Amino acid sequence: MDYRIYHFRPGEWAVCMLEGGALICMAAMLFFNSLWACIPGLPFLWFFWKWTGQEKARKRQQELKIQFREGIRSISAALQAGFSVENALGEAARDLRMLEWKEAYMARELEEMHHRIEASETIEQVFQSFARRSGIEDAEMFADIFAAAKRSGQDLTRVIGNTVRTIGEKLEMDREISMILASRRYEQNIMSLMPFGMLLYLRLTSGGFLDVLYESLAGRALMLLCLVAYVVIWRLGKRLVQIEI
C-alpha cells in the first residue's frame, strides 16, 4: 500500500461526490442565485475529490506515524529480550494488534515484512520499501540508520533504542504544536463559513437587497471574483494551520 495516495472505497467516493455537489449548489445559489451556475462549477468536483483524498492520506499518515513509533519501540523491546531482528518483527506485530487500533496499518506492515524476510528478502530492503511507500520522514530516517548500522556491524538494539527516543521527542513536539494550533484551526473553520452565513442571512432577512448583484453583469462578475478570492484565501488558510515537523 502506498500511504501517500488515498484510494476511495465506492461508498466513500459517492459521499465525496455528494458533498462536493452540495457545496457547488450552495455556492451557486448564494453567489449567483441560479442553479444553472452549477454547470460551470462541475470541474470543482475533481479538485474537491483530490483535496479530500489528500486530507484523508495526511490523516492516515499521521496515524501511521504514531503506530510506527510504537512498532519500532516493540521491536527494540523484543531485541532486548533476545529475539532476532526477524522474529522481533513478528513479536512487534502481535503487540500492535493488542492495542486495538481501528486500522492496524503498522501491524500489517510488520507481518508483511516478516513474510518477505522469510522469502529471502533482506531486512534493509523491507524497511526501505516501507519508508518509500509511507511518505514518513521518520521511517526514511530509520531505514537509513538501520541499513548503515547493519552494514557497519553496530549494536542494533542500541541504535534502534536511540532512534525510538528521537522519534518520540519529535512526535511529542508535533503533539504540542497541534494543541497550540487547535484553536486556530477552529477559528479558521468558523471564518470559512462566515461568507456563506452572511449571504444566507441577507437572503433570508433582506429579500431584494442582493438583486443588483444577481441581475446585472457587473454584479455577477463581482460575485464571481469574490467566490474565487474566497477559495484562494480558504486554501491558504488551510496551509497556514498545517505544520509538519
Buried (B, 14 or more C-beta within 10 A) or exposed (E): BEBBEBEBEEEBBEEBBEBBBEBBBBBBBBBBBEEEBBEEBEEBBEEBBEBBBEEBBBEBBBBBBBBBBBBBBBBBBBBEEEBEBEBBBBBBBEBBBEEEBEEBBBBBBBBBBBEBBEEEEEBBBBBBBBBBBBBBBBBBBBBBBBBEBBEEEEEBBEBBBEBBEBBBEBBEEBEEEBEEBEEEBEEBEEEBEEBBEEBBEBBEEEEEEBEEBBEEEEBBEBBBEBBEEBEEEEEEBBEEBEEEE
